[in-house]
């Protein structure tokens, strides 16, 4: 159903996958009397540079043989969006709120964004980490499992 909605809109010149996902996810998630629309909104993953760079820095992209530059490849098979959707299938979002769907990829994407965003937890981003060096934040909750890959060499 998500693809049926997105496919025609992708033909609009200059409108990226990220813009479509951000805009439509909020609209569809706000449709409480339409469970099918809320489910579609829950499946919409907006990959921005914070989310992509997190997956790169932590080594997730490399471990899954999915390394790619930020951009359209994030939405291709095996890209960032698919990785996040796969992770979301292993998390029962109803544990966080009973009204959430079991699989909630948008929530996982948003959690990654909050972890990295300056307006969120401000932990894994270019403001805190010199992109030419490995991260040295030993206080990070993910430090022991993070590959701390350099973003720009």
Phi, psi and omega in degrees: 000322178301314182294326178297325179283316187284323187309308181293328181288336178292345179281347179287121184299132175086358179262117184272165175303317182301313181297317179298315183295314181298312184293309186285328179301313180298317180297312183288322179294337180273013181254073187297335182271002179236080184304326180296321179291320178297322177296320177296315179299322179295336182270355184274117184251122179258110181264111174253184183296326178299313182293312179300312182296325175300313180296328177287307184302318183287345180091003182298314180299315181296315181298330181263012183052043183237020181301135179197163176282153177298140177142212184304331180297339178297337183254000178281164176305133181084359181274188184306313183298318180293323178297314180296319178298322178294317177298318182299330179293339181268357182244127176270100184295343178295342176292337180269326176199132186296340180276350180286151173289158181303308177259124187223074182304324180298322178294319178296314178300317180295323178296319177297315180299315179298322180297324185265327189296140176299327178278351178256234180281340173058048183255304187251085180204173182293343176286328184261335186236129173289116185297348179265359182229161174290147177295140179240018182283091181285348178277348182297136179299335183261001187308318185289338181247002182270137177281345180050049179292143175290136181279314179235122178255000000 
